Structures are given as C-alpha cells and as structure tokens.
Amino acid sequence: MVEDGFQKVHQDLVGSDALVLVTPVYWGEMSESAKALTDRLRRCEATAGGKSRLQGKPVIVVAAAGGSGNGVVSRLANMERLIQHVGAQRFDMISINRWNREYKLYTIGECAAAMARGIC
C-alpha cells in the first residue's frame, strides 16, 4: 500500500455526511489530481468486497470548463459513473463555463444548502 495523503482524505470522505466533488475540465478530462483521487476512491470502495462505505451518501458533482466550455457533459457522465460504482446517491450535477459562471456559483450554493437541509 502506498502511504501518502490519500488515507486521510479517504477517511474524511467516508466519515462525511455528503460530498461535493469539483473538477476543472481540461480537454474533456478532469484534472490529474482529481482523476488520481477518484480512481483510488473507486478502487477502495467499489471493490471492497462488501457494501461501500459511501453507500447512499448524497453527492453534488461540478465540472468547470474554461476556454470553449466543451467537455463538461462527458465529464459529468464520467463522474456519475463514479457515484454509481461507489453506491453513493447523485444529488445534482452542475456544469460551469465562462458564460454562466456567475449564476452557476449561486446555483452551487443553493444546491449545497438544499442538500444540507435534507441531511439535517
């Protein structure tokens, strides 16, 4: 097993009530660090040989594209598969680009507040 910061992050994710996963979109892909995290998370939880510790946790995923704004749809679809693989619950999927950034930031805040109200 590789000993690095993942173990702490993993335990924090498992111990949380809900998740908000955000990634920039580069050429239709998530950032390398986000990819490394989600790959390891999937490997730990989807192949745990039993029930995922993320089972039923509500998740908001956000994909933020710059430049052309392309790639967010495929990125959100990939992030949705991650949620399915680990047994979490998709609360919402939000895309951001440079043209809708202002109101989407507001939308993310409202979405997170709604998710938190559902948890409390």
Secondary structure as UniProt FT lines:
FT   HELIX           6..15
FT   STRAND          19..26
FT   TURN            27..28
FT   STRAND          29..30
FT   HELIX           32..46
FT   TURN            53..56
FT   STRAND          58..65
FT   TURN            67..68
FT   TURN            70..71
FT   HELIX           72..85
FT   TURN            86..87
FT   STRAND          89..96
FT   TURN            98..100
FT   HELIX           101..119
//
